[in-house]
Amino acid sequence: MPFAELLRATVFLTAGGATVLAAIAAIGAQREQDTTILLVGALWWLAAAWIGMSLGGAERSAERMRGPLASARTVTPGGPGVSLPSPGRVAFARLWPILAAVLVAGGIGLLFPEVAVIGSGYALLVALAWRNRESAVLAIELRDGVRFLVESGSAFKPVKLIRSPGFTTY
């Protein structure tokens, strides 16, 4: 699976989780007729958005991608082939903790809307902080004429990349 696509899927899944949790929080606050939850939640969401935007600047994103891209294992053309699992399998293996966290926070948030408020703010923060990482990777791929692919691995270990020849535009 291309690394840039995994980063894009991560941002979309996290942003979707933030939306679902915010909806659960709103439903729970309406059920309990407690506007304080939503007022405090709105302040938290604004703070989380500001922090996420600050952490997700282009320069910071490029800096955060430097290590994984530099440690990518290079595959040479004509060399031994690399067997990669399907992109869906790699994406699920890497992203299931996000889905599980949203499901757990959403389930608890049905009873305690405050949990959904906190979870949605955190998911919003992460989605905004990671929003430019895909662009940073694509810029390196375009500049160097390579493609970074994700090796199969655990979601709890650092990502391992394969640097393969890509298309160059000269």
MDTraj code that builds the backbone (N, CA, C; nanometers):
import mdtraj as md
import numpy as np

residues = "MET PRO PHE ALA GLU LEU LEU ARG ALA THR VAL PHE LEU THR ALA GLY GLY ALA THR VAL LEU ALA ALA ILE ALA ALA ILE GLY ALA GLN ARG GLU GLN ASP THR THR ILE LEU LEU VAL GLY ALA LEU TRP TRP LEU ALA ALA ALA TRP ILE GLY MET SER LEU GLY GLY ALA GLU ARG SER ALA GLU ARG MET ARG GLY PRO LEU ALA SER ALA ARG THR VAL THR PRO GLY GLY PRO GLY VAL SER LEU PRO SER PRO GLY ARG VAL ALA PHE ALA ARG LEU TRP PRO ILE LEU ALA ALA VAL LEU VAL ALA GLY GLY ILE GLY LEU LEU PHE PRO GLU VAL ALA VAL ILE GLY SER GLY TYR ALA LEU LEU VAL ALA LEU ALA TRP ARG ASN ARG GLU SER ALA VAL LEU ALA ILE GLU LEU ARG ASP GLY VAL ARG PHE LEU VAL GLU SER GLY SER ALA PHE LYS PRO VAL LYS LEU ILE ARG SER PRO GLY PHE THR THR TYR".split()
xyz = np.array([
    [0.0846, -0.1176, 0.0000],
    [0.0000, 0.0000, 0.0000],
    [0.0886, 0.1232, 0.0000],
    [0.0597, 0.2185, -0.0875],
    [0.1370, 0.3426, -0.0864],
    [0.1214, 0.4162, 0.0470],
    [0.2327, 0.4665, 0.0967],
    [0.2354, 0.5339, 0.2259],
    [0.1458, 0.6569, 0.2262],
    [0.1461, 0.7325, 0.1167],
    [0.0628, 0.8531, 0.1100],
    [-0.0853, 0.8174, 0.1238],
    [-0.1258, 0.7067, 0.0649],
    [-0.2657, 0.6649, 0.0767],
    [-0.3002, 0.6226, 0.2196],
    [-0.2067, 0.5585, 0.2881],
    [-0.2302, 0.5220, 0.4276],
    [-0.2459, 0.6478, 0.5136],
    [-0.1644, 0.7482, 0.4878],
    [-0.1758, 0.8739, 0.5626],
    [-0.3101, 0.9414, 0.5351],
    [-0.3528, 0.9411, 0.4093],
    [-0.4824, 1.0005, 0.3751],
    [-0.5955, 0.9254, 0.4444],
    [-0.5895, 0.7927, 0.4424],
    [-0.6929, 0.7122, 0.5084],
    [-0.6949, 0.7385, 0.6584],
    [-0.5784, 0.7578, 0.7174],
    [-0.5699, 0.7875, 0.8606],
    [-0.6410, 0.9182, 0.8935],
    [-0.6161, 1.0206, 0.8134],
    [-0.6791, 1.1507, 0.8368],
    [-0.8306, 1.1405, 0.8190],
    [-0.8750, 1.0734, 0.7121],
    [-1.0193, 1.0613, 0.6883],
    [-1.0877, 0.9805, 0.7972],
    [-1.0263, 0.8713, 0.8386],
    [-1.0871, 0.7884, 0.9430],
    [-1.0939, 0.8641, 1.0757],
    [-0.9898, 0.9354, 1.1087],
    [-0.9879, 1.0115, 1.2334],
    [-1.0884, 1.1271, 1.2293],
    [-1.0955, 1.1964, 1.1170],
    [-1.1924, 1.3057, 1.1037],
    [-1.3355, 1.2510, 1.1075],
    [-1.3575, 1.1378, 1.0447],
    [-1.4896, 1.0753, 1.0508],
    [-1.5253, 1.0344, 1.1925],
    [-1.4274, 0.9809, 1.2647],
    [-1.4492, 0.9457, 1.4047],
    [-1.4832, 1.0668, 1.4890],
    [-1.4158, 1.1794, 1.4610],
    [-1.4463, 1.3026, 1.5343],
    [-1.5900, 1.3460, 1.5086],
    [-1.6341, 1.3325, 1.3856],
    [-1.7706, 1.3710, 1.3502],
    [-1.8733, 1.2818, 1.4193],
    [-1.8494, 1.1520, 1.4170],
    [-1.9421, 1.0575, 1.4813],
    [-1.9490, 1.0838, 1.6315],
    [-1.8339, 1.1033, 1.6938],
    [-1.8328, 1.1278, 1.8374],
    [-1.8996, 1.2610, 1.8729],
    [-1.8822, 1.3621, 1.7880],
    [-1.9493, 1.4906, 1.8130],
    [-2.1011, 1.4743, 1.8020],
    [-2.1456, 1.3941, 1.7067],
    [-2.2901, 1.3693, 1.6940],
    [-2.3435, 1.2940, 1.8157],
    [-2.2692, 1.1956, 1.8626],
    [-2.3103, 1.1216, 1.9830],
    [-2.3155, 1.2153, 2.1032],
    [-2.2176, 1.3050, 2.1137],
    [-2.2169, 1.4017, 2.2242],
    [-2.3387, 1.4932, 2.2162],
    [-2.3721, 1.5386, 2.0967],
    [-2.4875, 1.6279, 2.0808],
    [-2.6175, 1.5554, 2.1145],
    [-2.6297, 1.4305, 2.0711],
    [-2.7498, 1.3525, 2.1025],
    [-2.7600, 1.3290, 2.2531],
    [-2.6474, 1.2944, 2.3151],
    [-2.6471, 1.2719, 2.4601],
    [-2.6788, 1.3976, 2.5390],
    [-2.6259, 1.5111, 2.4954],
    [-2.6537, 1.6376, 2.5647],
    [-2.7999, 1.6764, 2.5482],
    [-2.8559, 1.6504, 2.4307],
    [-2.9971, 1.6806, 2.4085],
    [-3.0848, 1.5885, 2.4923],
    [-3.0460, 1.4628, 2.5020],
    [-3.1224, 1.3659, 2.5813],
    [-3.1247, 1.4061, 2.7288],
    [-3.0093, 1.4496, 2.7776],
    [-2.9999, 1.4911, 2.9180],
    [-3.0417, 1.6361, 2.9382],
    [-3.0713, 1.7066, 2.8302],
    [-3.1064, 1.8486, 2.8324],
    [-3.0029, 1.9292, 2.9107],
    [-2.8765, 1.9063, 2.8732],
    [-2.7645, 1.9715, 2.9410],
    [-2.6819, 2.0463, 2.8372],
    [-2.7030, 2.1761, 2.8275],
    [-2.6282, 2.2555, 2.7301],
    [-2.4855, 2.2836, 2.7760],
    [-2.4590, 2.2643, 2.9034],
    [-2.3235, 2.2869, 2.9543],
    [-2.2236, 2.1933, 2.8872],
    [-2.2651, 2.0701, 2.8647],
    [-2.1770, 1.9735, 2.7976],
    [-2.1358, 2.0268, 2.6609],
    [-2.2314, 2.0776, 2.5856],
    [-2.2001, 2.1277, 2.4516],
    [-2.1214, 2.2580, 2.4545],
    [-2.1465, 2.3435, 2.5523],
    [-2.0691, 2.4674, 2.5621],
    [-1.9229, 2.4380, 2.5954],
    [-1.9019, 2.3512, 2.6918],
    [-1.7647, 2.3118, 2.7257],
    [-1.7030, 2.2364, 2.6088],
    [-1.7837, 2.1517, 2.5443],
    [-1.7368, 2.0779, 2.4276],
    [-1.6954, 2.1702, 2.3146],
    [-1.7736, 2.2731, 2.2895],
    [-1.7398, 2.3674, 2.1834],
    [-1.6076, 2.4375, 2.2116],
    [-1.5846, 2.4730, 2.3366],
    [-1.4557, 2.5338, 2.3730],
    [-1.3407, 2.4356, 2.3523],
    [-1.3617, 2.3101, 2.3915],
    [-1.2594, 2.2068, 2.3738],
    [-1.2344, 2.1831, 2.2255],
    [-1.3409, 2.1797, 2.1455],
    [-1.3241, 2.1572, 2.0018],
    [-1.2475, 2.2719, 1.9367],
    [-1.2750, 2.3953, 1.9788],
    [-1.2002, 2.5098, 1.9252],
    [-1.0531, 2.5023, 1.9645],
    [-1.0276, 2.4681, 2.0910],
    [-0.8884, 2.4546, 2.1359],
    [-0.8190, 2.3408, 2.0608],
    [-0.8874, 2.2286, 2.0443],
    [-0.8292, 2.1144, 1.9733],
    [-0.8013, 2.1500, 1.8278],
    [-0.8921, 2.2231, 1.7650],
    [-0.8708, 2.2649, 1.6259],
    [-0.7502, 2.3576, 1.6158],
    [-0.7371, 2.4499, 1.7090],
    [-0.6233, 2.5414, 1.7064],
    [-0.4916, 2.4654, 1.7272],
    [-0.4904, 2.3748, 1.8242],
    [-0.3689, 2.2958, 1.8494],
    [-0.3359, 2.2094, 1.7281],
    [-0.4368, 2.1439, 1.6708],
    [-0.4150, 2.0592, 1.5538],
    [-0.3633, 2.1372, 1.4347],
    [-0.4193, 2.2553, 1.4116],
    [-0.3717, 2.3394, 1.3011],
    [-0.2274, 2.3835, 1.3260],
    [-0.1948, 2.4128, 1.4499],
    [-0.0580, 2.4533, 1.4831],
    [0.0406, 2.3391, 1.4623],
    [0.0014, 2.2197, 1.5035],
    [0.0907, 2.1039, 1.4909],
    [0.0980, 2.0496, 1.3487],
    [0.0006, 2.0841, 1.2649],
    [-0.0060, 2.0255, 1.1322],
    [0.0444, 2.1132, 1.0205],
    [0.1278, 2.2104, 1.0519],
    [0.1833, 2.2963, 0.9484],
    [0.2710, 2.2178, 0.8523],
    [0.2933, 2.2743, 0.7349],
    [0.3691, 2.2054, 0.6308],
    [0.5121, 2.1715, 0.6754],
    [0.5781, 2.2661, 0.7413],
    [0.7162, 2.2407, 0.7846],
    [0.7226, 2.1299, 0.8895],
    [0.6324, 2.1335, 0.9862],
    [0.6300, 2.0292, 1.0896],
    [0.5970, 1.8941, 1.0298],
    [0.5050, 1.8914, 0.9344],
    [0.4685, 1.7649, 0.8710],
    [0.5869, 1.7060, 0.7958],
    [0.6579, 1.7905, 0.7233],
    [0.7760, 1.7429, 0.6505],
    [0.8813, 1.6900, 0.7479],
    [0.8986, 1.7589, 0.8589],
    [0.9964, 1.7152, 0.9599],
    [0.9578, 1.5792, 1.0186],
    [0.8296, 1.5582, 1.0467],
    [0.7835, 1.4319, 1.1060],
    [0.7967, 1.3154, 1.0072],
    [0.7943, 1.3430, 0.8786],
    [0.8034, 1.2370, 0.7784],
    [0.9480, 1.2038, 0.7419],
    [1.0385, 1.2895, 0.7806],
    [1.1790, 1.2713, 0.7435],
    [1.2350, 1.1380, 0.7922],
    [1.2109, 1.1011, 0.9173],
    [1.2651, 0.9771, 0.9735],
    [1.2143, 0.8514, 0.9048],
    [1.0823, 0.8309, 0.8966],
    [1.0332, 0.7096, 0.8297],
    [1.0757, 0.6999, 0.6839],
    [1.0793, 0.8116, 0.6129],
    [1.1184, 0.8074, 0.4722],
    [1.2670, 0.7774, 0.4576],
    [1.3486, 0.8333, 0.5456],
    [1.4930, 0.8098, 0.5378],
    [1.5290, 0.6654, 0.5716],
    [1.4514, 0.6010, 0.6563],
    [1.4828, 0.4636, 0.6953],
    [1.4177, 0.3592, 0.6044],
    [1.3561, 0.4042, 0.4954],
    [1.2903, 0.3104, 0.4039],
    [1.3927, 0.2201, 0.3373],
    [1.3580, 0.0943, 0.3279],
    [1.4414, -0.0051, 0.2599],
    [1.4233, 0.0127, 0.1094],
    [1.5347, 0.0205, 0.0359],
    [1.5296, 0.0436, -0.1082],
    [1.5218, -0.0883, -0.1827],
    [1.4329, -0.0928, -0.2813],
    [1.4187, -0.2078, -0.3692],
    [1.4691, -0.1635, -0.5055],
    [1.5629, -0.2363, -0.5605],
    [1.6209, -0.1990, -0.6887],
    [1.5469, -0.2672, -0.8031],
    [1.5403, -0.2002, -0.9180],
    [1.4758, -0.2631, -1.0325],
    [1.5548, -0.3854, -1.0773],
    [1.4881, -0.4908, -1.1098],
    [1.5543, -0.6138, -1.1524],
    [1.6031, -0.6992, -1.0372],
    [1.5941, -0.6481, -0.9149],
    [1.6364, -0.7238, -0.7979],
    [1.5281, -0.8205, -0.7552],
    [1.5505, -0.8871, -0.6442],
    [1.4478, -0.9803, -0.5968],
    [1.3188, -0.9060, -0.5650],
    [1.2079, -0.9650, -0.6049],
    [1.0777, -0.9018, -0.5851],
    [1.0385, -0.8979, -0.4384],
    [0.9540, -0.8068, -0.4084],
    [0.9028, -0.7919, -0.2733],
    [0.7549, -0.8267, -0.2776],
    [0.7163, -0.9198, -0.1956],
    [0.5766, -0.9592, -0.1894],
    [0.5059, -0.8729, -0.0860],
    [0.4125, -0.7924, -0.1332],
    [0.3378, -0.7044, -0.0441],
    [0.1949, -0.7539, -0.0317],
    [0.1399, -0.7506, 0.0888],
    [-0.0002, -0.7895, 0.1058],
    [-0.0927, -0.6858, 0.0418],
    [-0.2187, -0.7195, 0.0352],
    [-0.3152, -0.6292, -0.0269],
    [-0.3234, -0.4979, 0.0513],
    [-0.3520, -0.3875, -0.0191],
    [-0.3633, -0.2583, 0.0488],
    [-0.4701, -0.2577, 0.1584],
    [-0.5793, -0.3268, 0.1354],
    [-0.6848, -0.3324, 0.2372],
    [-0.6381, -0.3984, 0.3647],
    [-0.5614, -0.5046, 0.3499],
    [-0.5092, -0.5751, 0.4672],
    [-0.4112, -0.4881, 0.5444],
    [-0.3242, -0.4175, 0.4731],
    [-0.2280, -0.3283, 0.5388],
    [-0.3009, -0.2146, 0.6085],
    [-0.3995, -0.1548, 0.5403],
    [-0.4748, -0.0438, 0.5995],
    [-0.5471, -0.0892, 0.7254],
    [-0.6133, -0.2046, 0.7199],
    [-0.6850, -0.2516, 0.8382],
    [-0.5881, -0.2821, 0.9522],
    [-0.4748, -0.3451, 0.9206],
    [-0.3773, -0.3795, 1.0243],
    [-0.3214, -0.2547, 1.0925],
    [-0.3109, -0.1450, 1.0187],
    [-0.2559, -0.0220, 1.0741],
    [-0.3613, 0.0669, 1.1395],
    [-0.4854, 0.0633, 1.0908],
    [-0.5849, 0.1608, 1.1336],
    [-0.6915, 0.1074, 1.2287],
    [-0.6911, -0.0220, 1.2577],
    [-0.7958, -0.0753, 1.3448],
    [-0.7974, -0.0117, 1.4835],
    [-0.6839, 0.0306, 1.5424],
    [-0.6927, 0.0952, 1.6742],
    [-0.7744, 0.2246, 1.6723],
    [-0.7707, 0.2984, 1.5613],
    [-0.8503, 0.4208, 1.5526],
    [-0.9981, 0.3849, 1.5541],
    [-1.0349, 0.2868, 1.4739],
    [-1.1743, 0.2424, 1.4690],
    [-1.2197, 0.1900, 1.6049],
    [-1.1346, 0.1128, 1.6711],
    [-1.1694, 0.0587, 1.8032],
    [-1.1868, 0.1710, 1.9055],
    [-1.0989, 0.2707, 1.9031],
    [-1.1098, 0.3822, 1.9975],
    [-1.2389, 0.4607, 1.9759],
    [-1.2759, 0.4817, 1.8501],
    [-1.4011, 0.5526, 1.8216],
    [-1.5207, 0.4709, 1.8686],
    [-1.5179, 0.3406, 1.8445],
    [-1.6293, 0.2558, 1.8883],
    [-1.6421, 0.2530, 2.0405],
    [-1.5301, 0.2416, 2.1102],
    [-1.5340, 0.2391, 2.2571],
    [-1.5806, 0.3745, 2.3114],
    [-1.5212, 0.4832, 2.2618],
    [-1.5610, 0.6162, 2.3088],
    [-1.7065, 0.6449, 2.2739],
    [-1.7506, 0.5990, 2.1565],
    [-1.8899, 0.6192, 2.1186],
    [-1.9852, 0.5398, 2.2052],
    [-1.9473, 0.4157, 2.2365],
    [-2.0316, 0.3331, 2.3234],
    [-2.0438, 0.3919, 2.4632],
    [-1.9314, 0.4339, 2.5181],
    [-1.9346, 0.4968, 2.6510],
    [-2.0047, 0.6324, 2.6429],
    [-1.9843, 0.7016, 2.5295],
    [-2.0455, 0.8331, 2.5107],
    [-2.1966, 0.8293, 2.5045],
    [-2.2543, 0.7138, 2.4716],
    [-2.3998, 0.7025, 2.4734],
    [-2.4539, 0.7179, 2.6155],
    [-2.3759, 0.6725, 2.7125],
    [-2.4161, 0.6866, 2.8528],
    [-2.3622, 0.8145, 2.9161],
    [-2.2409, 0.8495, 2.8798],
    [-2.1743, 0.9678, 2.9350],
    [-2.1275, 1.0554, 2.8184],
    [-2.2070, 1.1527, 2.7754],
    [-2.1720, 1.2347, 2.6586],
    [-2.0384, 1.3074, 2.6719],
    [-1.9938, 1.3274, 2.7942],
    [-1.8655, 1.3954, 2.8147],
    [-1.7506, 1.3179, 2.7503],
    [-1.7581, 1.1858, 2.7537],
    [-1.6539, 1.1023, 2.6925],
    [-1.6511, 1.1253, 2.5421],
    [-1.7673, 1.1325, 2.4803],
    [-1.7741, 1.1575, 2.3359],
    [-1.7222, 1.2966, 2.3015],
    [-1.7473, 1.3946, 2.3879],
    [-1.6965, 1.5306, 2.3652],
    [-1.5443, 1.5297, 2.3661],
    [-1.4867, 1.4671, 2.4664],
    [-1.3401, 1.4627, 2.4772],
    [-1.2804, 1.3851, 2.3601],
    [-1.3390, 1.2708, 2.3291],
    [-1.2890, 1.1897, 2.2182],
    [-1.2977, 1.2595, 2.0846],
    [-1.4068, 1.3307, 2.0611],
    [-1.4206, 1.4000, 1.9331],
    [-1.3184, 1.5133, 1.9208],
    [-1.2927, 1.5834, 2.0292],
    [-1.1913, 1.6889, 2.0258],
    [-1.0526, 1.6337, 1.9988],
    [-1.0207, 1.5229, 2.0627],
    [-0.8899, 1.4620, 2.0407],
    [-0.8772, 1.4126, 1.8970],
    [-0.9806, 1.3489, 1.8444],
    [-0.9768, 1.3008, 1.7058],
    [-0.9636, 1.4175, 1.6082],
    [-1.0312, 1.5271, 1.6365],
    [-1.0188, 1.6470, 1.5532],
    [-0.8757, 1.6992, 1.5558],
    [-0.8170, 1.7044, 1.6735],
    [-0.6787, 1.7499, 1.6886],
    [-0.5844, 1.6644, 1.6049],
    [-0.5987, 1.5321, 1.6141],
    [-0.5100, 1.4417, 1.5403],
    [-0.5302, 1.4561, 1.3901],
    [-0.6545, 1.4619, 1.3447],
    [-0.6810, 1.4746, 1.2011],
    [-0.6189, 1.6026, 1.1451],
    [-0.6326, 1.7127, 1.2181],
    [-0.5742, 1.8380, 1.1699],
    [-0.4222, 1.8380, 1.1790],
    [-0.3677, 1.7723, 1.2791],
    [-0.2219, 1.7662, 1.2930],
    [-0.1588, 1.6812, 1.1826],
    [-0.2321, 1.5831, 1.1311],
    [-0.1783, 1.4937, 1.0286],
    [-0.2176, 1.5342, 0.8874],
    [-0.2902, 1.6410, 0.8695],
    [-0.3486, 1.6741, 0.7402],
    [-0.2463, 1.6995, 0.6296],
    [-0.1277, 1.7471, 0.6596],
    [-0.0278, 1.7790, 0.5571],
    [0.0775, 1.6701, 0.5368],
    [0.0694, 1.5614, 0.6100],
    [0.1727, 1.4587, 0.5979],
    [0.1684, 1.3902, 0.4626],
    [0.0501, 1.3675, 0.4104],
    [0.0383, 1.3061, 0.2782],
    [0.1064, 1.3935, 0.1732],
    [0.0843, 1.5236, 0.1791],
    [0.1450, 1.6160, 0.0830],
    [0.2969, 1.6152, 0.0933],
    [0.3485, 1.6044, 0.2153],
    [0.4940, 1.5988, 0.2344],
    [0.5521, 1.4751, 0.1680],
    [0.4853, 1.3615, 0.1848],
    [0.5334, 1.2374, 0.1241],
    [0.5232, 1.2450, -0.0284],
    [0.4111, 1.2949, -0.0792],
    [0.3942, 1.3059, -0.2242],
    [0.4978, 1.3993, -0.2862],
    [0.5347, 1.5057, -0.2146],
    [0.6362, 1.5980, -0.2658],
    [0.7712, 1.5282, -0.2786],
    [0.8072, 1.4476, -0.1803],
    [0.9338, 1.3731, -0.1867],
    [0.9286, 1.2700, -0.2989],
    [0.8153, 1.2004, -0.3112],
    [0.8011, 1.1016, -0.4176],
    [0.8155, 1.1667, -0.5552],
    [0.7536, 1.2803, -0.5742],
    [0.7610, 1.3500, -0.7025],
    [0.9017, 1.4013, -0.7288],
    [0.9632, 1.4578, -0.6263],
    [1.0983, 1.5123, -0.6417],
    [1.1994, 1.4042, -0.6767],
    [1.1929, 1.2896, -0.6058],
    [1.2924, 1.1850, -0.6233],
    [1.2528, 1.0794, -0.7256],
    [1.1299, 1.0813, -0.7722],
    [1.0851, 0.9806, -0.8677],
    [1.0763, 0.8419, -0.8064],
    [1.0304, 0.8351, -0.6827],
    [1.0184, 0.7074, -0.6123],
    [0.8767, 0.6924, -0.5602],
    [0.8514, 0.5771, -0.5048],
    [0.7222, 0.5495, -0.4402],
    [0.7508, 0.4808, -0.3085],
    [0.6892, 0.5270, -0.2012],
    [0.7060, 0.4661, -0.0702],
    [0.5865, 0.3764, -0.0422],
    [0.6152, 0.2505, -0.0159],
    [0.5115, 0.1514, 0.0127],
    [0.5241, 0.1060, 0.1573],
    [0.4118, 0.0701, 0.2179],
    [0.4089, 0.0279, 0.3574],
    [0.4231, -0.1235, 0.3641],
    [0.5176, -0.1682, 0.4457],
    [0.5301, -0.3112, 0.4732],
    [0.4236, -0.3519, 0.5733],
    [0.3844, -0.4758, 0.5679],
    [0.2880, -0.5270, 0.6636],
    [0.3508, -0.5279, 0.8020],
    [0.2731, -0.4938, 0.9029],
    [0.3250, -0.4923, 1.0385],
    [0.2172, -0.4553, 1.1380],
    [0.2556, -0.4565, 1.2622],
    [0.1632, -0.4272, 1.3709],
    [0.1355, -0.2778, 1.3797],
    [0.0159, -0.2451, 1.4224],
    [-0.0209, -0.1051, 1.4415],
    [0.0522, -0.0439, 1.5603],
    [0.1089, -0.1279, 1.6456],
    [0.1746, -0.0790, 1.7658],
    [0.3257, -0.0670, 1.7495],
    [0.3745, -0.0877, 1.6282],
    [0.5170, -0.0718, 1.5986],
    [0.5322, 0.0360, 1.4926],
    [0.6484, 0.0998, 1.4886],
    [0.6686, 0.2037, 1.3867],
    [0.6509, 0.1462, 1.2463],
    [0.6020, 0.2302, 1.1582],
    [0.5798, 0.1876, 1.0208],
    [0.7141, 0.1643, 0.9527],
    [0.7193, 0.0574, 0.8726],
    [0.8381, 0.0269, 0.7923],
    [0.8006, 0.0458, 0.6467],
    [0.8867, 0.1169, 0.5751],
    [0.8578, 0.1522, 0.4370],
    [0.9543, 0.0864, 0.3408],
    [0.9068, 0.0702, 0.2190],
    [0.9884, 0.0226, 0.1083],
    [0.9947, 0.1357, 0.0066],
    [1.1144, 0.1688, -0.0352],
    [1.1347, 0.2730, -0.1353],
    [1.1522, 0.2032, -0.2692],
    [1.0573, 0.2233, -0.3578],
    [1.0629, 0.1563, -0.4876],
    [1.0706, 0.2613, -0.5992],
    [1.1198, 0.2207, -0.7139],
    [1.1245, 0.3161, -0.8245],
    [0.9837, 0.3598, -0.8617],
    [0.9699, 0.4856, -0.8900],
    [0.8402, 0.5398, -0.9308],
    [0.8508, 0.5973, -1.0694],
    [0.7621, 0.6847, -1.1008],
    [0.7630, 0.7479, -1.2319],
    [0.8278, 0.8837, -1.2199],
    [0.9148, 0.9142, -1.3121],
    [0.9771, 1.0460, -1.3131],
    [0.9189, 1.1257, -1.4289],
    [0.9125, 1.2549, -1.4139],
    [0.8597, 1.3420, -1.5173],
    [0.9662, 1.4450, -1.5519],
    [1.0495, 1.4121, -1.6508],
    [1.1544, 1.5038, -1.6950],
    [1.1231, 1.5574, -1.8311],
])
top = md.Topology()
chain = top.add_chain()
for i, resn in enumerate(residues, 1):
    res = top.add_residue(resn, chain, resSeq=i)
    for name in ("N", "CA", "C"):
        top.add_atom(name, md.element.get_by_symbol(name[0]), res)
traj = md.Trajectory(xyz[None], top)
